[in-house]
Amino acid sequence: MKRDLLSVMGTTVDVTAATTATTAETHRLFQLVESACSRFLPSSELSTINASPLGAVTMSPLMVRVMTAAERARTLTEGLVDAGIGAAVRSWGYDRTFEEVVDRDELEAATPGNRSEWRVDGTVLVREAGTTIDLGGIAKGWTSDLAVEEGLAAIVSAGGDVRSAMPGARVEIVDPWGDIAATVHIGIGALATSSVARRRWRMGEREVSHLIDPRTMEPTDSPILQASAITETALEAEAAAKAILLRGADGLAWADRQSWIHGAIAVWQDGNVYATTGVEMAA
């Protein structure tokens, strides 16, 4: 097995594959998806869609697949993971790559009061006026899945989103302070972690994070600092981890009721770690 690292999509992608050639092909796949789905690249298809005043925009085959994945994430999480909150993300200061985000005295634009409606209709994205799409973790998880499902890689870890085709795969979940919170066996499956511990900045007197709650259109105020979920796909794991964090005190109970979530772990603001049934906790 060959292993290599790539900086793409604002994170580090760790690829384990049979050959150097398939590792390189996985890298090209991530770069291709980033070139289409990044909201930070002016030339990307997503930037063109977001800049368009039209309520219905025809998408490329690649964008159709990613937006369909975004629809699935929204459905699975009962609306908590919504790609249509890009305007709120920008309003709260995350309007450039995170390395360039700076503290601000006040909001530079009015924060949307309500979430915007959008849907995929064949090859067309239909949306309300002013809807801005942010594919962030959706594109990352979806691409990790595609690389493994297409046989390019045995394991892909993209900034904490892990998809594996190896039966013996185990993942250590590291908490925000660098300690091992849990060790889990994912085998042929996936795990993702969502955290508000690091991507933080100040907006006036308030410290905010990148994770917007669609119910309030404001940065989450969850008692959970970090959440991880084990599912069949990285897309599902990405969606589940964010939904658990956004749900806060009810997050793990909600995860336990979802047949598509195989296990979950939450690190609370006070440092306590809790898990759903069946998750192997670190000693």
N, C-alpha and C positions, 0 to 999 in steps of 0.2 A: 504493500500500500504506500502511496505517495501522499504527502501532506504539504499544504502551502497556504499562505496568508495573502489576502488582498484587502486593500483599503477601498471601499466603495459604499455607496448609499449612506455615507456619514458614519460608517462603523467598520469593524474588521471582520472579514469573512474567512473562516477557517475551514478548509476543504480537505477531506480525506477521500482519495480516489485510487482506482487500480493502477493508473498510469499517469505520467506527467502530462500526456496529451489530454486526458479527460479532465484533469485538474485545470489546465489552461482553458478548456472548453467551458467549464463551469464559471471560470472568471469572466469569460466573454459573455456568458448568459447574464450574469449580474450587471455587467456594464451596459448591455443592451437594454435591460429593464430599467436601469437608472436613467439612461438617456431618454427614455419615453416617459417615465413616471415621476421624475424629480421635480419638485416645485421650486427648486433653487436654480435650475438650469433654464435660462430664458428660451433656449431652443427646443426644450422638451415638448412632447405632445401635450402633457398635462398643463404646462404653462400656457400653451396656445388655447387649450380648452378653457382654462380659468380666465383668460383675458377676453374671451369671446362674449359679446353681449347676447348671443342667441340662447334661447331656451332649450333648443334641441341641437345637439352637435353630433355629427357622425364620427365614430371612432375607428381606429385601426384595429385589425384582428387581435393584436397584443393587448391594446387598451381595453377592448371588450372583455377579454379573459380576466384581466386584473380587476376591472370594475365589477364584473360578475362575482369575483371572489370577495370584493368589498361588500356587495349585497348580501352574500352568505354570512359574512362576519356580523353584519348588522342584524340579520334575522336570528342567528344563533344567540346573540347577546341581548335580544329583545330591545334593540335600539341603542345600547350603551356604547358600542364601537361603531361610530358613524363617520364615514369618510367625508361627509358633507359639512364638517365644522371648520373647514380651512380658514374662513373669514375670522372666526373667533381666535383660532391659533395665532393668526397674524396680528390681530388687534392686541392680544396680550403680550406681544413682543417677540414671538418666535417667527420673525419674518425674514430670517436669513439663516445660514448654517449656524449650528449651535456655537461653534468656536467664535462667531462674530456677534453673538447676542450680548447686549450690554444692559446694565441697570438703567431704568428710566424714571423720570420724575412723575409721569402720568401717562395714561393711555393716549396713543397718538391718533387713534380712530375710535369711533363709537363701537362698542361691543355689540354684536348682534343679540337681540333679545330672545329670539326664537330660532330653533334649528330650521334649516332649509330642507325642502323635500326634493328628492331626486330618485331616479330609477333607470334601469337599463332596459331599453326596448329594442331587441334585436341588436343592431350595430349602432344604435343611437342612444346617447345620454340625454335624458329628459330631466330638466331641473327648473326650479324657481329662479327668478331673477336674483342675482347677487350670490348664488351658491358657488362657493369655492371648495374644490376637492383637495384633500390632503391624504395621500396614499401611504405615506410613512411606513409603519410597521406592516401594513397589509402587503405591500410590494415585496418587502424583505422576506416575510414568511412564505408568500406564494412562490417566490423564486427559489427558495430553499427546497420547497416541496418538488418543484418542477425538476430541479437538478437531480434529485434522488429518483424520482419517478421515471425520468428519461434514461436512467442508468449511467449518468455522468459521474456521480459521486456516491460513496457509501455513507458518508456522514457530512453534513453541512451545518456549521454553527455560524450564524450571522448575527453578531451583536447580541447573543443570548437566545436567539431562536434556533433551536436544534432540530434537524430532521435526520433520522437514522434508518438505514436498511440493514444494520448489523444486529443480530439477535442478542449479543452480549453487551450492547452499549449501556454504559452507566454515566450519569452526569452528576457532578457536584454543584450544588446551588450555593453560591457565595453571597453572604448578606452584605449590606452596605458598608460594614466595618471590616470586611475582608475575612471573616470567619466562615467556616462551612456550616450552613444552616441545615442542610439535608443532603443525603446521597440517594439518588433514585435510579432505578433500572428502567430505561425506556425501551430497550430492545428495538424492535421494528416499530418505530413510533416517533413521537415528537415531544418537545418541551420548550416552553418560552417563559421568559421572565420580564415583567414590567415593573419599573421602579420610578419613583419621583425623588430619589435621594440625590441624584447628581445633576440632572438638567434643571437647574433652578436659577432664578435671578430675581431682582427686586423691581417692582412696579409701584413707584411711590413708597408708601409705608408698608406695602404688602410683599411678602416673599411668595413667588409663584413658581409653578412648574409647567412643563410642556403638555401635561395630560389634561385635556379639557373635558368637562362633564357635559354631555349634550343636554342634560336636564336643566342646567343653569347657564350654560355657555360661558362658564368661568373655570379657571383651574381648579382641579379637585381639592377638596379639603378632607380627604379620607384619613381615618386613623391608621390605615395600612400604608406602610412605606414601600413595600416590595411584595409582589405576588408572582408565583410561578404556577404553571399548569401543565399537566401531562395529558396529551390527546393523541389521535392518530396522525394528524398533520400539523405542520408548523403554522399554517394559517389559522387553524382552530386553536392551537395553543396560544398564539399571539392574541387572538380575540378573547379567549378565556382569561388570560392573565390580566389584561386591561379591565375586563368586566369585573373581575373579583376585586381589584384595587378600587375601582370606581364605586362598587357597591358597599365598600367599607365593612362595617360590623357584620353585615349579612352575607359578605362575599363567599366565605367558605361553605356556609350552609346552602347557598344558592348553587355552588359548584357541586356539592354532594348530590343535589337533585337532578343534575344534568347527566344523562346517559353517555353523552359524547365526551365528557371530561372524566378521565380515569383517576385523577388525583390532583391535589393542589396544596400549596404551601403559602403561608402569608407571614411576613415579618412586620410586626406592628411598630408604630412610632416609638414605643417604649422599649423596643428591642426583643420583646417576647415573640416566639415563633410557634405558630399553630399549623396543623395540617389536617386534611381530610383522612378518612379511614384508609389504611393500606399503604400509606407513604412511609418509607423507611427514613427515620430521622437520624441525623448524625449523632454520635455519642458525645 
